[in-house]
Amino acid sequence: MPGTESRSKLFVDGCLYTNGRWTMRLSPEGIDQRLASARSATLGTTDGAGRAHLVPIVFACREGVIYTAIDAKPKTTLRLRRIRNIEINPQVSVLVDHYEDDWDRLWWIRLDGVAQIANDGPLRETALAILTEKYAVYADQPPPGPAIAITVERIRSWSAR
């Protein structure tokens, strides 16, 4: 916007104008809608040497917290690398995205936060209840492993429209 100070920000119709340019950013309502309907995401953790580890997850969100759990799909152990990494460094990222060949329909949401592992107790019970609301299979096959609760500290998003 000509004449607008470079530090000013304007959010209009899903677009953010900042530092002299427009970027397509999702509205809070658009973010909530996409997070509620998305069936999977990618969890990013890092190990003690700073090496990234990415893994697909199922998830559910409630009041600024993302929940996921180590479910019953075949694994060699319940003490997975994501759990070990979170114990070392609880800072994580979750990426939820949508791809289509029609690039006007692309979008992504990255949620950065602090993860907490719940092996038992109220936090694990809350996580499993919220996950079961979204994933009916969890009613018959409850996750046997720990739950992870990620308190979201920052959200970044982009949409082609």
N, C-alpha and C positions, 0 to 999 in steps of 0.2 A: 504494500500500500504506500504509494508515494506520500512523503511528508510524515510518515509514522516513525517515531523514534525506534532505533534498532533494538532496544531492549523490551519494547512493548509486545504484548501478545493479544491476539484476538481469536476467539473460537467461534466459528460460524458454520452451521450445517455440516459438522463432521470434519471441518478443515481447521487447522491451526496456522495462524499467520504469526511468524516470529522471525526476528532477525532478517527482515526483508524478503521472506519467501513463504509460500504456502506449502504445507505438508498435509497429507490426508491422515487424520487421526480419528479413531473411533470415539464416539461419545460414551460417557459412563453407562448409559442404557444399552448402547450397542455392545459394549464389552460384557456387561452382565448377561445379555441375551446369548451371545456367542459362547461364553463360558458354560452357561446352563445347557446348551444344546450340543456342544462338542463332546465326542465320545472318547477321545484320547488326547494325549499331550506328550511332550518330551521333557523329561526331568534332567537338568544339568547339575552335576556336582563336580568337585575337584578333590584330588587326593592330596596328601601331604607335600608332594613335589609340585603341586599346581597343575597336574595333568587333568584335562577335562574328561568326564565320563558322562555319556548321554544314554538314556534308556527310555523306551516308550512306557507310558503309564496310563491307567485310567484314574480319574480324579473327580472330585466334587468340591464346590466352593460354598462357603457360608460365612457371611459377616467378616470378610477380609482374610479368611483362612482357607487354604487349599488342603484338602485331605486326599491321601492315597494310602494304599496298604500293600503289603507283600501277600499276594493272593495264592490260590492253590494251583495255578498253572505250573507245569513241571519245571523244577529248578534243582540244581545240585545241592543248594543249601538255602536256608532262610536268612543267613547272615551275608547278604549280597554286598557287592562293592558299594552300591549307593548308601547302604546303612553305614558301612565302615567309613566312607567319605564324609558323611554328615557328622559322624562322631568326631572326626578331625576338624572339619570346617563346615559349620551349619549354614553358611551362606550358599543359597541355591538359586537356580532360575528354572522357570517352567515356561515352555513355549507351546502355545496353542495356535495352530495355523490351518488355513484352508487353501487348497489348490484346485484350480480348474483350468482347462485349456483356454477358457474365456478369461483372459487376464483382468477384465473389469470386475471380476468376482473374487479376486485374491484378497486375503487379509491375514494378519497375524497379531497375536497379543503375547508379550513377554512379561512375566510376573517375577520379580526378584524379591527374595525374602529370606527369613531365617527359619530353618527346619528344626523340628523337635521330634524325636523318636519316642513312640509310646508302645512299650511291650505289653502293658496291661493297664488296668485302671480306667478312670473316667474319660481321659482323653482318647484312649483307644476305642472305648465303647461309643463315644460321640462320633468319632471318625467312621466307624463301621456302620453306625445307624445312618449317617448322612450318605455314605457311599451306597448303602443298600437301597436308599430311596431312588438313586439314579441307575443302579445296576442290579436288576432283579436277580441275576444269577447268584449274587452274594447272600440272598436269603437262604438258598439251598446249599451253597458252598461258601461259608464265611471264610474270609482270609485267615490262614493259620499264623501268619507272621505279624511282625510289628506294623503299626500304622505310623504314618508320617504326617505331621501337621505343619504347614508352612504359613507363617505369618507374613503376609504380603507387605512389603515396605515401599515398592515402586512398581508402577505399571507403565509399559511402553506399548504402543499399538500403531498399526498402520492398516489402511484399507485402500484399495484401488479406487473406490468410490464411496 
